[in-house]
Amino acid sequence: MSKKTTRIAVLLSGGGSNLEAILQAQEAGQLGGAQVVLVLSSKPDASGLTRAANHKVPTAVVDPKAFGGDDFFQAAVLEALVKARIDVVCLAGYLRKVGPEIIRRFRGRILNIHPALLPKFGGTGMFGHFVHEAVLAAGEKESGCTVHVVDDDFDHGPVLAQVKVPVMPGDSPESLAARILEQEHRLYPEVLKEFCEKWMTSGVP
Ligand code: GRF
C-alpha cells in the first residue's frame, strides 16, 4: 500500500506551541508528504485554535463538558477523526485520555510528546508544571522530552525519540520547562516526518 499524503490530526487543549512548530515545519516543506488537516481541541478557548486558524487549518472543538459522559465525548472525537479521514493522530498538549475505541481504530498511529524522559515522570497528574516540579524535587541532573506511540495507559507506549537537557542549578519549573519546550519544537516535527514517511510507504508505521 502506498499513500500520497498522510493526513494528520493534532489534538490539543491549550497553547499549541508544538502545533505551531509542526505547522511551520510543514510550511517550510519539512514534513514530507504529511499534512495537518484537522486541529481538534477539547477546550473551546484553547489558543491552539487561533494558531490553527492563522495557518488556515480546519478546527473542531469537542468539549467534554458538552457530553453526558466520557463515552459520548470519546465517540464524538472518534467521529471527527474518521470524518476527516485521518491517518495519524498527534497529541500536543491534549489533556484528555484517549479512549479505548480511538486507540483500537488508530492503534500504532497515535503519537504524543511528553516534557520529561519517560518512563520517568509520566502518568496521571504528570502534566504542565507538575512534571517539572517533580523533576526538580527529585534532584534530577537531567530532564528532556519524549515522543512516543500512545497505548492504553497515560504517557505510555513505545518511545520513538528523546532529547535530554541539563537541569541547571537554580532552575525553576518555568526555566526548565522553557529549555525543554525549545527541544520539543525541534523534535516533534522531525519524528512526525519520519513516522509519516514510514506510514506512506508501507501503510504500517
Ligand atoms: C508540552 O510541554 C508537551 O510536552 C505536553 O504539553 C505541552 C504542550 O505545550 N504534552 P503546547 O500547547 O504545545 O505549547
py3Dmol code that shows the C-alpha trace and the ligand (Angstrom):
import py3Dmol

protein = """\
ATOM      1  CA  MET A   1       0.000   0.000   0.000  1.00  0.00           C
ATOM      2  CA  SER A   2       1.303   3.432  -0.885  1.00  0.00           C
ATOM      3  CA  LYS A   3      -0.280   6.755   0.059  1.00  0.00           C
ATOM      4  CA  LYS A   4       0.320  10.242  -1.341  1.00  0.00           C
ATOM      5  CA  THR A   5      -0.448  12.369   1.682  1.00  0.00           C
ATOM      6  CA  THR A   6      -0.512  11.382   5.324  1.00  0.00           C
ATOM      7  CA  ARG A   7      -3.445  13.202   6.891  1.00  0.00           C
ATOM      8  CA  ILE A   8      -2.634  14.328  10.399  1.00  0.00           C
ATOM      9  CA  ALA A   9      -4.949  15.472  13.189  1.00  0.00           C
ATOM     10  CA  VAL A  10      -3.373  17.432  16.035  1.00  0.00           C
ATOM     11  CA  LEU A  11      -5.283  17.111  19.310  1.00  0.00           C
ATOM     12  CA  LEU A  12      -4.680  19.781  21.937  1.00  0.00           C
ATOM     13  CA  SER A  13      -6.194  21.578  24.912  1.00  0.00           C
ATOM     14  CA  GLY A  14      -4.048  24.687  25.286  1.00  0.00           C
ATOM     15  CA  GLY A  15      -1.398  26.978  23.885  1.00  0.00           C
ATOM     16  CA  GLY A  16      -0.387  24.950  20.868  1.00  0.00           C
ATOM     17  CA  SER A  17       3.276  25.925  20.579  1.00  0.00           C
ATOM     18  CA  ASN A  18       4.048  22.376  19.398  1.00  0.00           C
ATOM     19  CA  LEU A  19       1.261  22.696  16.835  1.00  0.00           C
ATOM     20  CA  GLU A  20       2.895  25.936  15.691  1.00  0.00           C
ATOM     21  CA  ALA A  21       6.254  24.173  15.286  1.00  0.00           C
ATOM     22  CA  ILE A  22       4.619  21.387  13.270  1.00  0.00           C
ATOM     23  CA  LEU A  23       2.768  23.842  11.023  1.00  0.00           C
ATOM     24  CA  GLN A  24       5.912  25.893  10.466  1.00  0.00           C
ATOM     25  CA  ALA A  25       7.807  22.736   9.526  1.00  0.00           C
ATOM     26  CA  GLN A  26       5.005  21.803   7.148  1.00  0.00           C
ATOM     27  CA  GLU A  27       5.055  25.225   5.510  1.00  0.00           C
ATOM     28  CA  ALA A  28       8.846  25.026   5.171  1.00  0.00           C
ATOM     29  CA  GLY A  29       8.438  21.705   3.333  1.00  0.00           C
ATOM     30  CA  GLN A  30       9.983  19.770   6.213  1.00  0.00           C
ATOM     31  CA  LEU A  31       7.101  17.380   6.883  1.00  0.00           C
ATOM     32  CA  GLY A  32       7.496  15.459   3.646  1.00  0.00           C
ATOM     33  CA  GLY A  33       4.120  14.386   2.325  1.00  0.00           C
ATOM     34  CA  ALA A  34       2.380  14.807   5.655  1.00  0.00           C
ATOM     35  CA  GLN A  35      -0.230  17.480   6.217  1.00  0.00           C
ATOM     36  CA  VAL A  36      -2.169  18.683   9.237  1.00  0.00           C
ATOM     37  CA  VAL A  37      -5.784  18.599   8.067  1.00  0.00           C
ATOM     38  CA  LEU A  38      -7.518  18.952  11.435  1.00  0.00           C
ATOM     39  CA  VAL A  39      -6.812  20.583  14.785  1.00  0.00           C
ATOM     40  CA  LEU A  40      -9.178  19.292  17.439  1.00  0.00           C
ATOM     41  CA  SER A  41      -9.358  20.944  20.833  1.00  0.00           C
ATOM     42  CA  SER A  42     -11.008  19.672  23.991  1.00  0.00           C
ATOM     43  CA  LYS A  43     -11.276  23.286  25.186  1.00  0.00           C
ATOM     44  CA  PRO A  44     -13.191  25.965  23.307  1.00  0.00           C
ATOM     45  CA  ASP A  45     -10.807  28.750  24.405  1.00  0.00           C
ATOM     46  CA  ALA A  46      -7.512  26.983  23.583  1.00  0.00           C
ATOM     47  CA  SER A  47      -5.181  29.384  21.809  1.00  0.00           C
ATOM     48  CA  GLY A  48      -4.032  26.488  19.670  1.00  0.00           C
ATOM     49  CA  LEU A  49      -7.304  27.008  17.783  1.00  0.00           C
ATOM     50  CA  THR A  50      -6.264  30.558  16.868  1.00  0.00           C
ATOM     51  CA  ARG A  51      -2.883  29.300  15.718  1.00  0.00           C
ATOM     52  CA  ALA A  52      -4.622  26.718  13.513  1.00  0.00           C
ATOM     53  CA  ALA A  53      -6.941  29.339  12.045  1.00  0.00           C
ATOM     54  CA  ASN A  54      -3.938  31.612  11.326  1.00  0.00           C
ATOM     55  CA  HIS A  55      -2.490  28.779   9.263  1.00  0.00           C
ATOM     56  CA  LYS A  56      -5.866  28.095   7.631  1.00  0.00           C
ATOM     57  CA  VAL A  57      -6.128  24.620   9.123  1.00  0.00           C
ATOM     58  CA  PRO A  58      -9.679  23.368   9.825  1.00  0.00           C
ATOM     59  CA  THR A  59     -10.542  23.188  13.522  1.00  0.00           C
ATOM     60  CA  ALA A  60     -13.017  21.336  15.697  1.00  0.00           C
ATOM     61  CA  VAL A  61     -13.917  21.749  19.348  1.00  0.00           C
ATOM     62  CA  VAL A  62     -15.069  18.667  21.191  1.00  0.00           C
ATOM     63  CA  ASP A  63     -15.683  19.850  24.728  1.00  0.00           C
ATOM     64  CA  PRO A  64     -16.182  17.030  27.260  1.00  0.00           C
ATOM     65  CA  LYS A  65     -18.477  19.333  29.244  1.00  0.00           C
ATOM     66  CA  ALA A  66     -20.958  19.257  26.385  1.00  0.00           C
ATOM     67  CA  PHE A  67     -21.431  15.490  26.691  1.00  0.00           C
ATOM     68  CA  GLY A  68     -23.255  13.363  29.225  1.00  0.00           C
ATOM     69  CA  GLY A  69     -20.238  11.169  29.972  1.00  0.00           C
ATOM     70  CA  ASP A  70     -16.798  10.220  28.703  1.00  0.00           C
ATOM     71  CA  ASP A  71     -18.098   7.549  26.296  1.00  0.00           C
ATOM     72  CA  PHE A  72     -20.107  10.140  24.383  1.00  0.00           C
ATOM     73  CA  PHE A  73     -17.155  12.555  24.363  1.00  0.00           C
ATOM     74  CA  GLN A  74     -14.811   9.859  23.024  1.00  0.00           C
ATOM     75  CA  ALA A  75     -17.340   8.860  20.368  1.00  0.00           C
ATOM     76  CA  ALA A  76     -17.519  12.472  19.161  1.00  0.00           C
ATOM     77  CA  VAL A  77     -13.716  12.701  18.935  1.00  0.00           C
ATOM     78  CA  LEU A  78     -13.592   9.432  17.005  1.00  0.00           C
ATOM     79  CA  GLU A  79     -16.316  10.612  14.643  1.00  0.00           C
ATOM     80  CA  ALA A  80     -14.371  13.818  13.890  1.00  0.00           C
ATOM     81  CA  LEU A  81     -11.202  11.814  13.163  1.00  0.00           C
ATOM     82  CA  VAL A  82     -12.988   9.355  10.901  1.00  0.00           C
ATOM     83  CA  LYS A  83     -14.879  12.105   9.061  1.00  0.00           C
ATOM     84  CA  ALA A  84     -11.596  13.932   8.333  1.00  0.00           C
ATOM     85  CA  ARG A  85     -10.069  10.646   7.056  1.00  0.00           C
ATOM     86  CA  ILE A  86      -7.169  10.917   9.495  1.00  0.00           C
ATOM     87  CA  ASP A  87      -4.168   8.631   9.128  1.00  0.00           C
ATOM     88  CA  VAL A  88      -2.022   9.769  12.055  1.00  0.00           C
ATOM     89  CA  VAL A  89      -3.106  11.407  15.314  1.00  0.00           C
ATOM     90  CA  CYS A  90      -0.694  13.697  17.057  1.00  0.00           C
ATOM     91  CA  LEU A  91      -1.300  14.664  20.689  1.00  0.00           C
ATOM     92  CA  ALA A  92       0.228  18.037  21.533  1.00  0.00           C
ATOM     93  CA  GLY A  93      -0.789  19.158  24.991  1.00  0.00           C
ATOM     94  CA  TYR A  94      -4.073  17.211  24.899  1.00  0.00           C
ATOM     95  CA  LEU A  95      -5.247  16.947  28.487  1.00  0.00           C
ATOM     96  CA  ARG A  96      -7.656  14.061  27.989  1.00  0.00           C
ATOM     97  CA  LYS A  97      -7.070  10.348  27.983  1.00  0.00           C
ATOM     98  CA  VAL A  98      -7.534   8.851  24.524  1.00  0.00           C
ATOM     99  CA  GLY A  99     -10.452   6.429  24.769  1.00  0.00           C
ATOM    100  CA  PRO A 100     -10.072   2.692  24.068  1.00  0.00           C
ATOM    101  CA  GLU A 101     -12.143   2.747  20.887  1.00  0.00           C
ATOM    102  CA  ILE A 102      -9.936   5.506  19.405  1.00  0.00           C
ATOM    103  CA  ILE A 103      -6.818   3.562  20.403  1.00  0.00           C
ATOM    104  CA  ARG A 104      -8.261   0.458  18.760  1.00  0.00           C
ATOM    105  CA  ARG A 105      -9.111   2.242  15.495  1.00  0.00           C
ATOM    106  CA  PHE A 106      -5.770   4.105  15.333  1.00  0.00           C
ATOM    107  CA  ARG A 107      -3.530   1.608  17.078  1.00  0.00           C
ATOM    108  CA  GLY A 108       0.142   2.375  16.486  1.00  0.00           C
ATOM    109  CA  ARG A 109      -0.768   5.632  14.749  1.00  0.00           C
ATOM    110  CA  ILE A 110      -1.211   7.974  17.727  1.00  0.00           C
ATOM    111  CA  LEU A 111       1.859   9.927  18.848  1.00  0.00           C
ATOM    112  CA  ASN A 112       2.350  12.017  21.981  1.00  0.00           C
ATOM    113  CA  ILE A 113       5.017  14.384  23.212  1.00  0.00           C
ATOM    114  CA  HIS A 114       5.780  14.495  26.917  1.00  0.00           C
ATOM    115  CA  PRO A 115       8.065  17.024  28.641  1.00  0.00           C
ATOM    116  CA  ALA A 116      10.212  14.508  30.558  1.00  0.00           C
ATOM    117  CA  LEU A 117      12.351  11.466  29.952  1.00  0.00           C
ATOM    118  CA  LEU A 118       9.732   8.711  30.049  1.00  0.00           C
ATOM    119  CA  PRO A 119       9.221   6.273  31.695  1.00  0.00           C
ATOM    120  CA  LYS A 120      10.207   8.685  34.468  1.00  0.00           C
ATOM    121  CA  PHE A 121       7.811  11.473  35.433  1.00  0.00           C
ATOM    122  CA  GLY A 122       4.833  10.346  33.376  1.00  0.00           C
ATOM    123  CA  GLY A 123       1.332   9.122  34.139  1.00  0.00           C
ATOM    124  CA  THR A 124      -1.757  10.521  35.829  1.00  0.00           C
ATOM    125  CA  GLY A 125      -1.248  14.042  37.179  1.00  0.00           C
ATOM    126  CA  MET A 126       2.081  14.468  35.388  1.00  0.00           C
ATOM    127  CA  PHE A 127       1.353  17.361  33.092  1.00  0.00           C
ATOM    128  CA  GLY A 128       2.382  21.018  32.808  1.00  0.00           C
ATOM    129  CA  HIS A 129       4.347  22.430  35.725  1.00  0.00           C
ATOM    130  CA  PHE A 130       3.725  19.289  37.838  1.00  0.00           C
ATOM    131  CA  VAL A 131       6.226  17.386  35.698  1.00  0.00           C
ATOM    132  CA  HIS A 132       8.998  19.941  36.124  1.00  0.00           C
ATOM    133  CA  GLU A 133       8.288  20.397  39.847  1.00  0.00           C
ATOM    134  CA  ALA A 134       8.627  16.645  40.328  1.00  0.00           C
ATOM    135  CA  VAL A 135      11.894  16.540  38.351  1.00  0.00           C
ATOM    136  CA  LEU A 136      13.356  19.365  40.460  1.00  0.00           C
ATOM    137  CA  ALA A 137      12.097  17.848  43.729  1.00  0.00           C
ATOM    138  CA  ALA A 138      13.763  14.545  42.812  1.00  0.00           C
ATOM    139  CA  GLY A 139      17.092  16.323  42.322  1.00  0.00           C
ATOM    140  CA  GLU A 140      17.476  15.048  38.750  1.00  0.00           C
ATOM    141  CA  LYS A 141      20.571  16.172  36.879  1.00  0.00           C
ATOM    142  CA  GLU A 142      18.829  15.999  33.520  1.00  0.00           C
ATOM    143  CA  SER A 143      15.379  16.046  32.019  1.00  0.00           C
ATOM    144  CA  GLY A 144      14.105  16.344  28.457  1.00  0.00           C
ATOM    145  CA  CYS A 145      11.278  15.363  26.181  1.00  0.00           C
ATOM    146  CA  THR A 146       9.937  12.137  24.734  1.00  0.00           C
ATOM    147  CA  VAL A 147       7.900  11.348  21.642  1.00  0.00           C
ATOM    148  CA  HIS A 148       6.153   8.008  21.934  1.00  0.00           C
ATOM    149  CA  VAL A 149       3.404   5.927  20.410  1.00  0.00           C
ATOM    150  CA  VAL A 150       0.289   6.044  22.581  1.00  0.00           C
ATOM    151  CA  ASP A 151      -1.165   2.895  24.065  1.00  0.00           C
ATOM    152  CA  ASP A 152      -3.900   2.309  26.629  1.00  0.00           C
ATOM    153  CA  ASP A 153      -2.084   3.991  29.533  1.00  0.00           C
ATOM    154  CA  PHE A 154      -1.253   7.646  30.147  1.00  0.00           C
ATOM    155  CA  ASP A 155       2.248   8.624  28.871  1.00  0.00           C
ATOM    156  CA  HIS A 156       2.932   5.018  27.949  1.00  0.00           C
ATOM    157  CA  GLY A 157       3.876   3.147  24.794  1.00  0.00           C
ATOM    158  CA  PRO A 158       6.963   2.614  22.605  1.00  0.00           C
ATOM    159  CA  VAL A 159       9.414   5.516  22.711  1.00  0.00           C
ATOM    160  CA  LEU A 160      10.327   6.880  19.266  1.00  0.00           C
ATOM    161  CA  ALA A 161      12.825   9.554  20.317  1.00  0.00           C
ATOM    162  CA  GLN A 162      14.084  11.539  23.280  1.00  0.00           C
ATOM    163  CA  VAL A 163      16.164  14.677  23.732  1.00  0.00           C
ATOM    164  CA  LYS A 164      17.957  15.339  27.013  1.00  0.00           C
ATOM    165  CA  VAL A 165      18.587  18.746  28.539  1.00  0.00           C
ATOM    166  CA  PRO A 166      20.566  19.534  31.691  1.00  0.00           C
ATOM    167  CA  VAL A 167      18.839  20.646  34.879  1.00  0.00           C
ATOM    168  CA  MET A 168      20.719  23.819  35.902  1.00  0.00           C
ATOM    169  CA  PRO A 169      21.396  24.977  39.458  1.00  0.00           C
ATOM    170  CA  GLY A 170      18.670  27.440  40.430  1.00  0.00           C
ATOM    171  CA  ASP A 171      16.219  26.161  37.801  1.00  0.00           C
ATOM    172  CA  SER A 172      12.553  26.913  38.417  1.00  0.00           C
ATOM    173  CA  PRO A 173       9.798  24.774  36.877  1.00  0.00           C
ATOM    174  CA  GLU A 174       9.356  27.606  34.359  1.00  0.00           C
ATOM    175  CA  SER A 175      13.008  27.841  33.309  1.00  0.00           C
ATOM    176  CA  LEU A 176      13.270  24.074  32.970  1.00  0.00           C
ATOM    177  CA  ALA A 177      10.007  23.934  31.004  1.00  0.00           C
ATOM    178  CA  ALA A 178      11.259  26.604  28.597  1.00  0.00           C
ATOM    179  CA  ARG A 179      14.546  24.744  27.991  1.00  0.00           C
ATOM    180  CA  ILE A 180      12.615  21.559  27.251  1.00  0.00           C
ATOM    181  CA  LEU A 181       9.940  23.214  25.111  1.00  0.00           C
ATOM    182  CA  GLU A 182      12.609  24.549  22.767  1.00  0.00           C
ATOM    183  CA  GLN A 183      13.725  20.959  22.169  1.00  0.00           C
ATOM    184  CA  GLU A 184      10.136  19.730  21.795  1.00  0.00           C
ATOM    185  CA  HIS A 185       9.634  22.149  18.924  1.00  0.00           C
ATOM    186  CA  ARG A 186      12.628  20.678  17.137  1.00  0.00           C
ATOM    187  CA  LEU A 187      11.948  17.032  17.963  1.00  0.00           C
ATOM    188  CA  TYR A 188       8.225  16.635  17.281  1.00  0.00           C
ATOM    189  CA  PRO A 189       8.206  17.734  13.597  1.00  0.00           C
ATOM    190  CA  GLU A 190      11.299  15.599  12.906  1.00  0.00           C
ATOM    191  CA  VAL A 191       9.816  12.467  14.438  1.00  0.00           C
ATOM    192  CA  LEU A 192       6.459  13.094  12.810  1.00  0.00           C
ATOM    193  CA  LYS A 193       8.052  13.389   9.364  1.00  0.00           C
ATOM    194  CA  GLU A 194       9.955  10.146   9.803  1.00  0.00           C
ATOM    195  CA  PHE A 195       6.911   8.344  11.200  1.00  0.00           C
ATOM    196  CA  CYS A 196       4.663   9.539   8.357  1.00  0.00           C
ATOM    197  CA  GLU A 197       7.215   8.551   5.722  1.00  0.00           C
ATOM    198  CA  LYS A 198       7.052   5.001   7.015  1.00  0.00           C
ATOM    199  CA  TRP A 199       3.272   5.192   7.010  1.00  0.00           C
ATOM    200  CA  MET A 200       3.211   6.497   3.439  1.00  0.00           C
ATOM    201  CA  THR A 201       5.493   3.834   2.044  1.00  0.00           C
ATOM    202  CA  SER A 202       4.148   0.838   3.896  1.00  0.00           C
ATOM    203  CA  GLY A 203       0.864   1.807   5.496  1.00  0.00           C
ATOM    204  CA  VAL A 204       2.341   0.289   8.616  1.00  0.00           C
ATOM    205  CA  PRO A 205       4.241   2.559  10.987  1.00  0.00           C
TER     206      PRO A 205
END
"""
ligand_1 = """\
14
GRF
C 4.184 20.352 26.063
O 5.120 20.572 27.086
C 4.027 18.886 25.797
O 5.184 18.157 26.028
C 2.955 18.489 26.764
O 2.081 19.578 26.818
C 2.782 20.761 26.481
C 2.017 21.405 25.367
O 2.527 22.671 25.056
N 2.317 17.251 26.383
P 1.972 23.461 23.809
O 0.454 23.545 23.972
O 2.350 22.694 22.581
O 2.612 24.803 23.880
"""
view = py3Dmol.view(width=600, height=400)
view.addModel(protein, "pdb")
view.setStyle({"model": 0}, {"cartoon": {"style": "trace"}})
view.addModel(ligand_1, "xyz")
view.setStyle({"model": 1}, {"stick": {}})
view.zoomTo()
view.show()
